[in-house]
Every structure is written in structure tokens, then in C-alpha cells.
Amino acid sequence: MFSLNEILERVENEISQLRFNKSPNSLYTPISYILSIGGKRIRPALTLIACNIYSNTIEASIAPALCLEVFHNFTLLHDDLMDQADKRRNKPTVHKIWNENTAILSGDAMLIASYQLIAGCHPSYLKEALDLFTTTALDICGGQHYDMEFESRTDVTEAEYMEMIRLKTAVLLACSLKIGAIAGGASREDAEHLYQYGLYTGLAFQLQDDLLDVYGDTDTFGKNIGGDILCNKKTFLLVHALAHASTEQKEEMYRWFGQKTFDPSLKIATFKRIYNDLGVKDITTHRIEDLYTKALCHLKQLNVPEKRLEILKEAGNLLLYRKS
């Protein structure tokens, strides 16, 4: 089997060979830019890993892996625009370098390009992969819409939040694993267990992202710390805080929600103090651990030697115990 480093190197090599040099240049240059600034490449890596668990060659999973990475970056490009984010991976976002209309159109082009890439799947599993990818893409749109709707609500429940991140984040990780497994010749049962592993890991991954936004280091996180707080974005931490805060704490948070101009550092410090008082950091950490335990239960159901799963566990640990 390939090592995780070999998988990641292959992913980077394949991405570097993608060419978006058509005209007009101003439409395609932002695509090359967003793909060039890095990232964990975990989704295409998971596709190759899942394939390699069942096959000694990973060639059949290259096309869908590239599809998923291009699609993922398309969602980031539009997500940054909707959130009016200034930075992505410590670099200026596309709409900041170019403009909002370019970000929209370049993102649209990336979505179309992702379908061109998945069309390169072997005919024996093309329809299954295409159906799963399309369902996943629609789910992600639903998750993003929930996220937007939550912006104007202060009564979002934990169950609603978890469903939103299942759609917005977790299904793409699950899709990456299942398509890779299908490409490698896995049984339907094993492919579904890998999908469920991806779902639970994806949920834990997003909660870790929520945690890092408050307690991470801006130099390693790749985004401004406290960005979610500044834009009143609903995260697991905020949803939990609103549900368990005292009347005084809720009133303080509501006052900040209504302010259009404020000292960013003071707002972040206020919410972090409330989170600390409510023990939200530890609660979130425990929830992450619980979700990952459930994910690992699905790995135990796979009909493959334990040794072939070591690389997948290594990738999972990389996701959930990261600092960026």
C-alpha cells in the first residue's frame, strides 16, 4: 500500500497538472490561484486511500479525486464571498484580489470543470459515482442555505446545527471515501461503512474548525481568529452558549449581535470569556471525541485486514488533531 505522504504527493502532482489557461484569462486565473494556495487536500487523499484499501493500484480513483478537490475549492470560493472573508489559507480571497462577480463566475466554471473531471471515471462505475457526486453537491447547497438562514436566528438548536454541518461539510468527506472504495472494487456494505465513517469524521472535523476559530493560532489556522464571532456566525460553540447562558450572558451577546460598528478585539474577547465561563471548549472537545469514536466503529465493520486501515486512521488523526 501507499503511505500517506505518497498519497498526498500524488494528489499534489495531479493537481499541479490541471490546466485552466483558456480565455478569458480573468475567468480562469482565479481558479489556478485558489488551487495553488494549498490546503490539506484531504478529500482527494481520502478517495485515493479508500481505493488503495481494496486495490493495489489507485489509478481508477484519480479522476474522481480531482473532481472532488476542484468542487471543494469551488464551494470555498463562493463561501468566502458569502461570508465576506478576507483570507483563505493565509492568502487574500478571490473576491478581494479580483471582485465579487469574478468570484461568482470563476466558481461556476469550477463546478462545471468538476463534472468534466468525474466524467473520466471508468464506465463500470461512472453512473454510481456521478449519482453520488450529484446528490452530494445538492446536499452541500442545502447545507449552505441552512447556514445562511441561521445568520438571522438566535434560536438555532444543536440538532439543527448538526444537520447543517452534515450537509455542508460531512457529506463531501463521506462521498470522497465511498467513491474511492467503489473505484477500488469494495463491496456495497464496505462502501457504505466508509461513507458513515466519513460522515462522523466530517462532523467532528467541523466542530474542530469551530473550536480553532476561537482557540486557534492565526499564524497556523490560515484564517483570522474570531472571524465567526465577528460576523455572528452560528457555530457549535455559539449555539451551545445561547442554549445554556444565563439571562445576563444572553443579553450581553444579543447587544453585540445588534451592533454594526464595534471594536473587533473586544467582541472576540467578550464571547471567549462567556465560552470559558460556560465550559464550551471542553464540551466541544468531548463531542468531537464522541463523534470520532462512532466513526471508528464503522471501520471495525469493514471486511479488510486491520493493517490496510492504518493509513486511514492516520489521515483521520491528521484531520482531528490539527492546528490549522
C-alpha positions in Angstrom: 0.0 0.0 0.0 1.0 3.6 -0.5 1.9 5.7 2.6 0.0 8.9 3.5 2.9 11.0 2.3 3.0 9.2 -1.1 -0.8 9.7 -1.4 -0.5 13.4 -0.7 2.4 13.8 -3.1 0.4 12.1 -5.8 -2.6 14.4 -5.2 -0.4 17.5 -5.4 1.3 16.2 -8.5 -2.1 15.6 -10.2 -3.5 18.9 -9.2 -0.4 20.7 -10.5 -1.1 19.2 -13.9 -4.6 20.6 -14.1 -4.6 23.5 -16.6 -7.1 26.4 -16.5 -5.5 28.6 -19.2 -8.4 29.3 -21.5 -9.7 32.7 -22.4 -10.8 34.9 -20.9 -7.8 34.9 -18.7 -9.5 36.8 -15.9 -12.1 34.0 -15.5 -9.6 31.1 -15.3 -6.7 32.8 -13.4 -8.6 32.9 -10.1 -9.2 29.1 -10.5 -5.5 28.4 -10.8 -4.9 30.8 -7.9 -7.3 29.1 -5.4 -5.9 25.7 -6.3 -2.3 26.8 -6.0 -2.5 28.2 -2.4 -2.6 24.7 -0.9 -4.9 23.2 1.7 -4.9 19.8 3.3 -6.1 18.1 0.1 -7.8 15.6 2.5 -10.8 14.9 0.2 -8.8 13.7 -2.8 -6.4 11.9 -0.5 -9.3 10.0 1.2 -10.5 9.0 -2.3 -7.1 7.5 -3.2 -6.8 5.9 0.3 -10.2 4.3 0.1 -9.4 2.9 -3.4 -6.0 1.6 -2.2 -7.6 -0.3 0.7 -9.2 -2.5 -1.9 -6.8 -2.3 -4.8 -3.1 -2.2 -5.2 -3.4 0.5 -7.8 -5.1 3.9 -7.3 -5.4 4.9 -11.0 -9.1 4.3 -11.1 -9.6 6.9 -8.3 -7.6 9.8 -9.8 -10.4 11.3 -11.9 -13.0 11.5 -9.0 -10.3 12.6 -6.6 -9.5 15.6 -8.8 -13.2 16.3 -9.3 -13.8 16.4 -5.6 -10.9 18.8 -4.9 -11.9 21.2 -7.7 -15.5 21.1 -6.4 -14.4 21.6 -2.8 -12.5 24.7 -3.8 -15.4 26.0 -5.8 -17.5 25.8 -2.6 -14.8 27.7 -0.7 -14.6 30.4 -3.3 -18.4 31.1 -3.0 -18.4 30.6 0.7 -15.7 33.2 1.2 -17.8 35.6 -0.9 -21.0 35.0 1.1 -19.1 35.4 4.4 -17.1 38.4 3.0 -14.0 36.7 4.3 -10.7 38.5 3.7 -8.3 35.5 4.0 -8.2 31.8 3.0 -5.2 29.8 4.0 -3.5 33.0 5.0 -3.9 34.4 1.5 -6.3 37.0 0.2 -9.6 35.6 -1.0 -10.5 35.6 -4.7 -13.2 38.4 -4.4 -10.6 40.6 -2.6 -8.0 40.2 -5.3 -10.4 40.4 -8.2 -14.1 41.3 -7.5 -17.3 39.6 -6.4 -18.6 39.0 -9.9 -15.4 37.3 -10.9 -15.6 35.1 -7.8 -19.1 34.0 -8.8 -18.3 33.2 -12.4 -14.9 31.5 -11.6 -16.7 29.4 -9.1 -19.3 28.4 -11.6 -16.6 27.4 -14.0 -15.0 25.2 -11.3 -18.3 23.5 -10.7 -18.6 22.7 -14.4 -14.9 21.6 -14.5 -15.6 19.2 -11.7 -18.2 17.4 -13.8 -15.8 17.2 -16.7 -13.3 15.5 -14.3 -15.7 12.9 -12.9 -16.7 12.0 -16.4 -13.2 10.5 -16.6 -14.3 7.6 -14.2 -14.2 4.1 -15.6 -17.6 3.3 -17.3 -18.1 0.3 -14.9 -18.8 2.7 -12.0 -19.3 6.1 -13.7 -23.1 6.2 -13.1 -22.8 5.3 -9.5 -20.0 7.8 -8.9 -21.9 10.5 -10.8 -25.2 9.9 -8.9 -23.4 10.1 -5.6 -21.5 13.2 -6.5 -24.6 15.0 -7.8 -26.6 14.1 -4.6 -23.7 15.3 -2.5 -23.4 18.6 -4.4 -27.1 19.2 -3.9 -26.8 18.4 -0.2 -24.0 20.9 0.2 -26.2 23.6 -1.4 -28.8 22.8 1.2 -26.3 23.0 4.0 -25.0 26.3 2.8 -28.6 27.6 2.6 -29.3 26.5 6.2 -26.1 28.2 7.2 -27.3 31.5 5.6 -30.7 31.1 7.2 -29.2 30.7 10.7 -27.5 34.1 10.4 -30.7 35.8 11.3 -31.7 33.4 14.1 -30.7 33.2 17.7 -32.8 30.1 18.4 -30.8 27.5 16.3 -30.9 24.2 18.1 -27.9 21.8 18.4 -29.8 19.3 16.3 -30.4 21.9 13.5 -26.8 22.9 13.6 -25.5 19.3 13.4 -27.8 18.7 10.4 -26.5 21.8 8.7 -22.9 20.8 9.0 -23.7 17.2 8.0 -24.9 18.6 4.7 -22.4 21.4 4.3 -19.2 19.6 5.3 -19.6 16.0 6.3 -21.2 14.6 3.2 -18.3 15.6 1.0 -15.8 13.7 3.1 -18.2 10.7 3.1 -18.6 11.0 -0.7 -14.8 11.1 -1.1 -14.4 7.8 0.7 -17.3 6.0 -0.9 -16.3 6.9 -4.4 -12.8 5.8 -3.8 -14.0 2.5 -2.3 -16.2 1.9 -5.3 -13.3 2.6 -7.7 -11.2 0.1 -5.8 -13.9 -2.7 -6.0 -15.2 -2.6 -2.4 -18.5 -4.4 -1.6 -21.6 -2.3 -1.2 -21.5 -2.9 2.5 -17.9 -1.8 2.9 -18.5 1.3 0.7 -21.5 2.3 3.0 -19.4 1.8 6.2 -16.8 4.0 4.8 -19.4 6.6 3.9 -20.7 6.5 7.5 -17.1 6.8 8.8 -16.7 9.9 6.6 -19.9 11.4 7.9 -19.0 11.1 11.6 -15.4 12.2 10.9 -16.7 15.2 8.9 -19.0 16.2 11.8 -16.0 16.1 14.2 -13.9 17.9 11.7 -16.3 20.8 11.5 -16.6 21.1 15.3 -12.8 21.2 15.4 -12.9 24.0 12.9 -15.4 25.9 15.1 -13.1 25.4 18.0 -10.0 26.6 16.2 -11.8 29.7 15.1 -11.9 30.8 18.8 -8.9 29.0 20.3 -6.5 28.5 17.4 -3.4 30.5 16.4 -3.9 32.8 13.4 -0.4 32.0 12.1 -1.2 28.3 11.7 -5.0 28.4 11.3 -4.9 30.2 8.0 -7.9 32.4 8.8 -8.4 35.3 11.2 -9.1 34.0 14.7 -12.6 35.0 15.8 -13.9 35.6 12.3 -17.0 33.6 13.1 -17.7 35.7 16.2 -17.3 39.0 14.4 -20.0 38.0 11.8 -22.3 36.4 14.3 -21.9 33.1 12.5 -23.6 30.1 14.2 -21.1 27.6 15.4 -21.4 24.7 17.8 -19.8 26.9 20.5 -22.3 29.8 19.9 -25.3 27.5 19.6 -24.4 25.8 22.9 -23.7 29.1 24.6 -27.0 30.6 23.6 -28.8 27.5 24.9 -27.1 27.4 28.3 -26.2 31.1 29.0 -27.7 33.0 31.9 -30.1 35.8 31.2 -27.3 38.3 31.7 -25.0 36.5 29.4 -27.6 36.2 26.7 -28.4 39.9 26.9 -24.7 40.7 26.5 -24.4 38.5 23.4 -27.6 40.0 22.0 -26.2 43.5 22.4 -23.2 42.5 20.4 -25.3 40.9 17.7 -27.1 44.2 17.1 -24.0 46.4 16.9 -22.9 47.5 13.4 -19.7 49.2 14.5 -17.6 47.9 17.3 -14.0 47.0 18.4 -13.4 43.6 16.9 -10.9 42.5 19.6 -13.3 43.5 22.4 -16.2 41.5 20.8 -14.0 38.4 20.4 -12.7 38.7 24.0 -16.3 39.1 25.3 -17.6 35.9 23.6 -14.4 34.0 24.5 -15.0 34.9 28.2 -18.6 33.7 28.0 -17.5 30.5 26.3 -14.9 30.0 29.0 -17.4 30.6 31.8 -19.8 28.0 30.3 -17.1 25.4 29.7 -17.9 25.4 26.0 -14.3 24.5 24.9 -14.3 21.2 26.9 -17.9 20.4 25.9 -16.9 20.8 22.2 -13.8 18.7 22.6 -15.7 15.9 24.2 -18.3 16.0 21.4 -15.5 15.7 18.8 -14.1 12.7 20.6 -17.5 11.0 20.8 -18.2 11.6 17.1 -14.8 10.1 16.1 -15.4 7.1 18.3 -18.6 6.5 16.4 -16.6 6.9 13.1 -14.1 4.3 14.2 -16.9 1.8 14.9 -17.7 1.7 11.2 -14.1 0.9 10.4 -14.3 -2.1 12.6 -17.2 -3.4 10.3 -15.0 -3.4 7.2 -14.1 -6.8 5.6 -10.4 -5.9 5.2 -7.3 -6.7 7.2 -6.7 -4.2 10.0 -3.3 -3.3 8.7 -4.8 -1.9 5.5 -6.8 0.7 7.6 -3.8 2.2 9.3 -3.3 4.9 6.7 -7.0 5.9 7.0 -6.7 6.2 10.8 -3.5 8.3 10.2 -5.4 10.6 7.9 -8.3 10.8 10.4 -5.9 11.8 13.2 -4.4 14.4 10.9 -7.8 15.9 10.5 -9.0 15.9 14.1 -5.8 16.8 15.9 -4.7 19.6 13.6 -3.9 23.2 14.5 -4.8 24.6 11.1 
